[in-house]
Amino acid sequence: MTHSVHETTIPAEVRDFVAAVREHLADLDSEEQQELTAGLEADLADLVAEHGTGALGDPASYARELRSAAGHDPEMGRRAPRRSLRRAAMEAMDGMHDSWDRVLDSVPGDLRGFLTALGPAWWVVRAVTAWLVVQDIRGPYIVLGHEWLVVLAVFLVVSVQLGRRAWGIDRLLAASVLARLLLVALNVFAVTMVPGAADRLAWHVAEQRAYQFAETPTTGSGPGDRFPDITFRGRQVCELEVRDARDRVVDGAYLRDLDAQRRVPLSAQIC
């Protein structure tokens, strides 16, 4: 067919009609779309010039005819909407959570309900574990001063509020992939740190009991008494020396505990 209408004179109605037809061909590849609609605007412009815009008809019906003539299904296949990376990650994490719930539900005895009831205990364990990890970073022994007790209280409040999804945390987790990943990483890290933290706490209790026993003389209260150990800032000291200003050992010198009015041994027998 010879096209008598130049491209620049194509009416807007024809352009809109062709655009609607192409929307019903969107599931086809771009080359085939181009092949089916090549010259369509010019042909329809001639048709409108002769019979008016009423001759255009329904773009969906026209697209079905084109599809059938090309050997395709008349109806456009439904395409799954494109998902963003964020949405895909959120759905993947939701799917894993649902799968984990199904595994727990398959175990007899309402295991999921039991673990849910233990949630508040885990919030406390998580806070104490984080506090002990910070203590370990600070130094080789646990400090129970007022400042560190305040830090522990802060950790407890944050951990409990995090578990309760308070402070808008529930909305943040529903909207942010990063927040979810950080929460998962925090819990995984806390789980891996629990054994070390428990061991550290057990050693602290054992050391404190040893220090209490060390305060009791083993042979009496005379000058030659020996105590089980000598400690300084929570660490065992095996030998003490008294030196003068020139860093020379002072013979015959000894230390005296002013509170208990007794000599302090210069060596520990248990070292």
C-alpha positions as CSV (number, residue, x, y, z in Angstrom):
1,M,0.0,0.0,0.0
2,T,1.2,3.5,-0.9
3,H,1.3,5.7,2.1
4,S,-0.2,9.1,1.2
5,V,0.2,10.7,4.7
6,H,3.5,12.1,5.8
7,E,4.6,11.1,9.3
8,T,4.5,14.7,10.5
9,T,0.8,14.9,9.6
10,I,-0.3,11.8,11.6
11,P,-3.2,12.8,13.9
12,A,-2.7,12.5,17.7
13,E,-5.6,10.0,17.8
14,V,-3.8,7.7,15.5
15,R,-0.6,7.9,17.6
16,D,-2.5,7.2,20.8
17,F,-4.2,4.2,19.1
18,V,-0.9,2.7,17.9
19,A,0.6,3.2,21.3
20,A,-2.3,1.3,22.9
21,V,-1.9,-1.5,20.4
22,R,1.8,-1.8,21.2
23,E,0.9,-2.1,24.9
24,H,-1.0,-5.2,24.1
25,L,2.0,-6.6,22.3
26,A,4.4,-5.9,25.2
27,D,5.0,-9.5,25.9
28,L,6.6,-10.0,22.5
29,D,10.3,-9.2,21.8
30,S,11.0,-5.7,20.4
31,E,11.9,-6.9,16.9
32,E,8.6,-8.7,16.5
33,Q,6.7,-5.8,17.9
34,Q,8.4,-3.5,15.3
35,E,7.6,-6.0,12.6
36,L,3.8,-6.1,13.5
37,T,3.4,-2.4,13.8
38,A,5.7,-1.2,11.0
39,G,3.9,1.4,8.9
40,L,0.8,1.1,11.1
41,E,0.6,4.8,11.9
42,A,0.7,5.8,8.2
43,D,-2.0,3.2,7.2
44,L,-4.3,4.2,10.0
45,A,-3.8,7.9,9.2
46,D,-5.0,7.2,5.7
47,L,-8.0,5.3,7.2
48,V,-8.9,8.2,9.5
49,A,-8.5,10.7,6.6
50,E,-11.1,8.8,4.6
51,H,-13.6,7.6,7.3
52,G,-12.8,9.6,10.5
53,T,-11.5,8.6,13.8
54,G,-14.5,6.3,14.4
55,A,-12.9,3.9,12.0
56,L,-10.0,3.1,14.4
57,G,-12.1,0.9,16.7
58,D,-10.8,-0.9,19.8
59,P,-7.0,-1.1,20.1
60,A,-7.2,-4.3,22.1
61,S,-9.3,-6.0,19.3
62,Y,-6.9,-4.7,16.7
63,A,-3.9,-6.1,18.7
64,R,-5.6,-9.5,19.0
65,E,-6.0,-9.6,15.3
66,L,-2.3,-8.8,14.8
67,R,-1.3,-11.5,17.3
68,S,-3.5,-14.1,15.7
69,A,-2.2,-13.3,12.2
70,A,1.4,-13.7,13.5
71,G,0.6,-17.1,15.1
72,H,0.6,-15.9,18.7
73,D,-2.0,-16.3,21.5
74,P,-4.6,-13.6,20.9
75,E,-4.4,-12.5,24.6
76,M,-1.2,-11.1,25.9
77,G,0.5,-13.3,28.5
78,R,0.5,-12.0,32.0
79,R,3.9,-10.8,33.0
80,A,5.0,-10.9,36.6
81,P,5.7,-7.4,37.8
82,R,9.4,-6.6,38.1
83,R,10.5,-6.8,41.7
84,S,13.2,-4.5,43.1
85,L,16.2,-6.0,44.8
86,R,14.9,-4.7,48.1
87,R,11.5,-6.4,47.7
88,A,13.2,-9.6,46.5
89,A,15.5,-9.6,49.6
90,M,12.5,-8.9,52.0
91,E,10.5,-11.7,50.4
92,A,13.4,-14.1,50.6
93,M,13.9,-13.4,54.3
94,D,10.1,-13.7,54.9
95,G,10.2,-17.1,53.1
96,M,13.1,-18.4,55.2
97,H,11.3,-17.2,58.4
98,D,8.1,-19.0,57.3
99,S,10.1,-22.2,56.5
100,W,11.7,-22.1,59.9
101,D,8.3,-21.7,61.5
102,R,7.0,-24.7,59.6
103,V,10.0,-26.8,60.7
104,L,9.3,-25.9,64.3
105,D,5.6,-26.6,63.9
106,S,6.4,-30.1,62.6
107,V,8.1,-31.0,65.8
108,P,5.7,-32.5,68.4
109,G,5.1,-30.6,71.6
110,D,4.7,-27.1,70.4
111,L,8.4,-26.3,70.2
112,R,7.8,-23.0,68.5
113,G,5.6,-21.9,71.4
114,F,8.2,-23.0,73.9
115,L,11.0,-21.0,72.2
116,T,8.7,-18.0,71.9
117,A,8.1,-18.1,75.7
118,L,11.9,-18.1,76.2
119,G,12.2,-14.9,74.2
120,P,12.5,-12.5,77.2
121,A,15.2,-14.7,78.7
122,W,17.2,-14.5,75.5
123,W,16.9,-10.7,75.5
124,V,18.6,-10.7,78.9
125,V,21.3,-13.2,77.8
126,R,22.0,-11.1,74.7
127,A,22.5,-8.0,76.7
128,V,24.7,-9.7,79.3
129,T,26.7,-11.3,76.6
130,A,27.3,-8.0,74.8
131,W,28.3,-6.4,78.1
132,L,30.9,-9.2,78.8
133,V,32.3,-8.9,75.3
134,V,32.8,-5.1,75.9
135,Q,34.4,-6.0,79.2
136,D,36.7,-8.4,77.5
137,I,37.7,-5.7,75.0
138,R,38.4,-3.3,77.9
139,G,40.7,-5.6,79.9
140,P,41.5,-9.1,81.2
141,Y,39.1,-9.0,84.2
142,I,35.5,-8.0,84.9
143,V,34.8,-4.7,86.6
144,L,31.7,-4.3,88.6
145,G,31.9,-0.5,89.3
146,H,29.0,1.8,89.1
147,E,29.9,2.9,85.5
148,W,29.9,-0.6,84.2
149,L,26.6,-1.4,86.0
150,V,25.1,1.6,84.2
151,V,26.4,0.2,80.9
152,L,24.8,-3.2,81.7
153,A,21.5,-1.5,82.5
154,V,21.6,0.3,79.1
155,F,22.4,-2.9,77.3
156,L,19.4,-4.6,79.0
157,V,17.0,-1.8,78.1
158,V,18.1,-1.8,74.5
159,S,18.0,-5.5,74.1
160,V,14.5,-5.8,75.7
161,Q,13.1,-3.0,73.6
162,L,14.7,-4.5,70.5
163,G,13.0,-7.8,71.4
164,R,9.7,-6.1,72.0
165,R,10.0,-4.2,68.7
166,A,9.5,-1.0,70.5
167,W,10.7,2.5,69.6
168,G,9.4,2.1,66.1
169,I,11.7,-0.8,65.4
170,D,8.8,-2.9,64.0
171,R,8.3,-0.3,61.3
172,L,12.0,-0.1,60.6
173,L,12.3,-3.8,60.2
174,A,9.3,-3.9,57.9
175,A,10.8,-1.3,55.6
176,S,14.5,-1.8,55.7
177,V,16.5,-4.8,54.5
178,L,19.6,-3.4,56.1
179,A,17.9,-3.3,59.5
180,R,16.8,-6.9,59.2
181,L,20.2,-8.0,58.2
182,L,21.8,-6.1,61.1
183,L,19.4,-7.7,63.6
184,V,20.1,-11.2,62.2
185,A,23.9,-10.5,62.4
186,L,23.5,-9.2,66.0
187,N,21.7,-12.4,67.1
188,V,24.1,-14.7,65.3
189,F,27.1,-12.9,66.8
190,A,25.5,-13.0,70.3
191,V,24.8,-16.8,70.0
192,T,28.5,-17.4,69.0
193,M,29.7,-15.3,71.9
194,V,27.5,-16.9,74.6
195,P,29.9,-19.9,75.4
196,G,32.9,-17.6,75.8
197,A,30.9,-15.1,77.9
198,A,29.7,-17.9,80.1
199,D,33.2,-19.2,80.6
200,R,34.5,-15.7,81.4
201,L,31.7,-15.2,84.0
202,A,32.5,-18.6,85.5
203,W,36.2,-17.7,85.8
204,H,35.2,-14.4,87.5
205,V,33.1,-16.2,90.1
206,A,35.9,-18.7,90.7
207,E,38.5,-16.0,91.1
208,Q,36.3,-14.1,93.5
209,R,35.8,-17.2,95.7
210,A,39.6,-17.8,95.6
211,Y,40.2,-14.2,96.8
212,Q,37.8,-14.7,99.6
213,F,39.7,-17.8,100.7
214,A,43.0,-16.0,100.3
215,E,42.0,-13.5,103.0
216,T,42.1,-16.3,105.6
217,P,45.6,-17.2,107.1
218,T,46.6,-20.8,106.6
219,T,48.8,-21.1,109.8
220,G,47.9,-18.3,112.2
221,S,48.5,-14.6,112.6
222,G,52.2,-14.4,113.2
223,P,54.9,-12.6,111.1
224,G,55.7,-15.8,109.2
225,D,52.2,-16.5,108.0
226,R,51.7,-17.3,104.3
227,F,48.5,-16.7,102.4
228,P,47.3,-18.6,99.4
229,D,47.9,-15.8,96.9
230,I,48.5,-12.1,96.4
231,T,46.5,-10.2,93.9
232,F,46.7,-6.8,92.3
233,R,43.7,-5.4,90.2
234,G,42.3,-8.9,89.9
235,R,45.5,-10.6,88.8
236,Q,47.6,-13.0,90.8
237,V,51.0,-11.7,92.0
238,C,53.6,-14.4,92.9
239,E,56.5,-12.3,94.2
240,L,57.0,-8.9,95.8
241,E,60.2,-6.9,96.3
242,V,60.9,-3.8,98.4
243,R,63.4,-1.5,96.6
244,D,65.0,1.8,97.4
245,A,65.3,4.9,95.3
246,R,68.3,3.4,93.4
247,D,66.2,0.3,92.6
248,R,68.2,-1.9,95.0
249,V,66.5,-4.7,97.0
250,V,66.1,-3.7,100.7
251,D,67.1,-6.6,102.9
252,G,64.8,-7.4,105.8
253,A,62.0,-5.2,104.6
254,Y,58.4,-6.3,104.7
255,L,54.9,-5.0,103.9
256,R,52.1,-4.5,106.4
257,D,48.4,-4.5,105.8
258,L,47.2,-1.4,107.7
259,D,43.6,-2.5,107.8
260,A,44.1,-6.0,109.2
261,Q,47.4,-5.1,111.1
262,R,49.3,-8.0,109.7
263,R,52.3,-8.6,107.4
264,V,51.7,-9.2,103.8
265,P,53.6,-12.2,102.4
266,L,56.2,-11.4,99.7
267,S,55.6,-14.6,97.9
268,A,52.6,-16.9,97.2
269,Q,52.9,-20.5,98.0
270,I,50.4,-21.6,95.3
271,C,52.3,-20.0,92.4
